[in-house]
């Protein structure tokens, strides 16, 4: 049964977080607010739930699902090696609108799609998201929309597109940034911008000067 919780009301927020936590732990999908856009999320370590997430979006395995974390420290358990470069970027831009693509630890037993040993990780700057992630641990989270359709900046936008495919909607109001995160590939020596978004390239270069811009087509 689909449930929508207005997180502006303290008692509804508490009930919503309880319901969302239970949903994630039982392999079901939730929609949560972040600083950038609304996300559709599942337990990152439940391949069936991640498959349901991809199915709800109409998205293929060739577009792996990113992972949201609720703490900087979580990154150490997910990544093969946290380089000084990555740590500097985390200190400067987390929580916030920067997603880092890194090589994940070989010991992790998850299936986020055809990621070829990498994972895209972000810590969002939103209290509802952080509280949920603190309870659930890392979540596979993609934008809460049907692939190819406009991203959701409100819970109502997400509900209109995803409907009953999601069990719990956490309504945190309109997202403050309203645009997707910047994605930076840090798997090589020189970080490469995969997608320009909430954090601009000049801001990135103030921390890591040799950022490579995306190829223009």
Residue pairs with C-beta under 8 A, 6 or more apart in sequence:
1 167
2 163
2 164
2 166
2 167
2 168
2 169
3 16
3 19
3 167
3 168
3 169
4 155
4 159
4 169
4 171
5 12
5 13
5 15
5 16
5 19
5 20
5 168
5 169
5 170
5 171
6 12
6 13
6 16
6 171
7 13
7 16
7 33
7 128
7 170
7 171
7 172
7 173
8 171
8 172
8 173
13 128
13 170
16 168
16 170
16 171
17 128
17 131
17 132
17 135
17 170
19 167
19 168
20 30
20 32
20 132
20 136
20 168
20 170
21 132
21 135
21 136
23 29
23 30
23 167
23 168
24 30
24 41
24 42
24 43
24 49
24 132
24 136
24 139
25 43
25 136
27 42
27 43
27 46
27 48
27 49
27 52
28 42
28 49
28 52
28 167
28 168
29 40
29 41
29 42
29 49
29 52
29 53
29 56
29 165
29 166
29 167
29 168
30 40
30 41
30 42
30 132
30 166
30 167
30 168
30 169
30 170
31 38
31 39
31 40
31 41
31 144
31 152
31 155
31 158
31 159
31 162
31 166
31 168
31 169
31 170
32 38
32 39
32 41
32 128
32 129
32 132
32 141
32 170
32 172
33 39
33 126
33 128
33 129
33 155
33 170
33 171
33 172
33 173
33 175
34 68
34 124
34 125
34 126
34 129
34 141
34 175
35 95
35 96
35 97
35 124
35 125
35 126
35 129
35 175
35 176
35 177
35 198
36 97
36 124
36 175
36 177
36 178
36 179
36 180
36 181
36 197
36 198
37 143
37 144
37 151
37 152
37 153
37 175
37 177
37 178
37 179
37 180
38 143
38 144
38 151
38 152
38 153
38 154
38 155
38 157
38 158
38 175
39 68
39 129
39 141
39 142
39 143
39 144
40 53
40 56
40 57
40 141
40 142
40 143
40 144
40 158
40 162
40 166
41 53
41 68
41 139
41 140
41 141
41 142
42 49
42 50
42 52
42 53
42 139
42 140
42 141
43 49
43 50
43 136
43 137
43 139
43 140
44 50
44 65
44 67
44 110
44 112
44 137
44 138
44 139
44 140
45 108
45 109
45 110
45 137
45 138
47 110
47 111
49 140
50 65
50 110
50 111
50 112
50 113
50 140
52 165
53 65
53 140
53 142
54 60
54 61
54 65
54 113
55 165
56 162
56 165
56 166
57 142
57 145
57 146
57 147
57 162
58 146
58 147
58 148
59 142
59 147
60 113
61 113
61 114
62 113
62 114
63 113
63 147
64 112
64 113
64 114
64 115
64 118
64 119
64 120
65 112
65 113
65 140
65 141
65 142
66 99
66 112
66 119
66 120
66 121
66 122
66 140
66 141
66 142
67 78
67 112
67 119
67 120
67 121
67 122
67 138
67 139
67 140
67 141
68 121
68 122
68 123
68 124
68 129
68 133
68 138
68 139
68 141
69 75
69 78
69 121
69 122
69 123
69 133
69 138
70 123
70 129
70 130
70 131
70 132
70 133
70 134
70 137
71 123
71 133
71 134
72 90
72 94
72 123
74 137
74 138
75 82
75 86
75 90
75 121
76 82
77 105
78 102
78 104
78 105
78 108
78 119
78 121
78 138
79 86
79 102
79 103
79 104
79 105
79 119
79 121
80 102
80 103
80 104
80 105
80 106
81 103
82 102
83 186
85 186
85 191
85 208
86 100
86 102
86 186
88 207
88 208
89 98
89 100
89 184
89 186
89 191
89 204
89 207
89 208
90 100
90 123
92 206
92 207
93 199
93 203
93 204
93 207
94 122
94 123
95 123
95 124
95 125
95 126
95 130
96 123
96 124
96 125
96 198
96 199
97 122
97 125
97 177
97 179
97 181
97 182
97 197
97 198
97 199
98 122
98 181
98 182
98 184
98 198
98 199
98 204
99 120
99 121
99 122
99 181
99 182
99 183
99 184
100 120
100 121
100 122
100 184
100 186
101 118
101 119
101 120
101 121
101 183
101 184
101 185
101 186
101 187
101 194
102 118
102 119
102 121
102 186
102 187
103 117
103 118
103 119
103 187
104 115
104 117
104 118
104 119
106 117
110 140
112 119
112 140
118 187
120 183
122 181
123 130
124 130
124 133
126 172
126 175
128 170
128 172
129 172
132 139
132 170
133 139
143 151
143 152
143 180
144 151
144 152
144 157
144 158
144 161
144 162
144 166
145 151
145 152
145 157
145 158
145 161
145 162
146 161
146 162
149 161
150 157
151 157
151 180
152 158
152 161
153 174
153 175
153 178
154 171
154 173
154 174
154 175
155 169
155 170
155 171
155 172
156 171
158 166
158 169
159 166
159 169
177 198
179 197
179 198
180 195
180 197
180 198
181 195
181 197
181 198
181 199
182 193
182 195
182 196
182 197
182 198
182 199
182 200
182 204
183 193
183 194
183 195
183 197
184 191
184 192
184 193
184 194
184 204
184 211
185 191
185 192
185 193
185 194
190 210
190 211
190 212
191 204
191 208
191 210
191 211
191 212
192 211
192 212
192 214
193 201
193 204
193 211
193 212
193 213
193 214
194 214
195 214
196 214
201 211
201 213
204 211
205 211
